[in-house]
Amino acid sequence: MRLERLNYNKIKVFLTSDDLSERGLTKEDLWYNAPKVQQLFQDMMHEASVELGFEVDGKVSVEVFSLQAQGMVVIVTKSDEILEE
C-alpha cells in the first residue's frame, strides 16, 4: 500500500493486487461493504494518520479506480462542511 497526500483534505492510496490478495480480497470485493473491506479502509486510514497526519473526523467521499493489471487507486476526500443537526 502506498499513500500520497494530494492536498490538505485529500489523499490517494495505491493498492496493488498483492496488497489485496494478502488481505484475502479481490478487486471485485471492493464494490461491496463486506467486513474485510471495512477493515481494509480502517487500515488505510490508520496508515494515512501515521504517515501523513491525515485525520478523518467527519464525512468523507471515497472514489475507487481499478487499474487493469496493477491494482486499485482509492481517493479519500474529507468534507469541509460543518454539519448541523
N, C-alpha and C positions, 0 to 999 in steps of 0.2 A: 504494500500500500504506500503510495506516495502522495503527499499533501502539498498544496500550494495556496498561499493567500493571494486572492485576486484584488481585494480592496478591504476596507475596514469591516464590511459586513458580508463578505462573500469568500468562500473557499472552493477549491477544486480538489477532488480526491480521485486519483487514478488507481483502479483495481485491476490487476492482471487476472487472467484465467486461473493461474496458480493460487493467487490470493483467495479467489472464490472457492476453488476445489479444496484448499486447506481447511476451509470452514464448512465443507460439505454442501456447498451451494453451486448452482449453475446460473448462467445469465438469466434464464427464464424465471428462476426463483425470485429475482429482484422485483418482479412485477406484482408480487403477492405480499401480503402483510403477515408473513409467517414468523414464528418466534426466532428462527435463525436469522432472518433478515433484520428484525428489530435489534438483535444482538450485534449484528454487523454495524448497523447505524450507530448504536451506542459506542462500539469500539472506535468507529471513525471519529465521533465527537470527542471521545476521551483523548485520542491521539492529537486531534486538532487543538484541544485545550493545552496539552502538554507541549507540543511542538511549536504551535503558532500563537498561543494565547487567545484562541478563538473560543469564546464562551457563549453557549446558547442559553438564553434566559427568557425566551418567549417563542413566538411563532417563527417558523422557518418555511421556506419553499425549497423543494428538492427536485432537481432535474437530473434524469439518468439518461446517458447516451451510451449505446452499445457500439463498441469498436469491433469490426468484423472478426479479426483474428487475435486481437491484443487484449481485450478485456472490456472494462467499463470506465466511463468518466461520470462522476457524480458532482454536481454543483449544488452547494448548500448556501442559501442566502437568508440572513436574519432579517426580520421585518423591523423597520424603524417606527412603525405605528405604535402609538400609545393607546392601548385598548381600555375602554371604559365600559363597565358592566353594571 
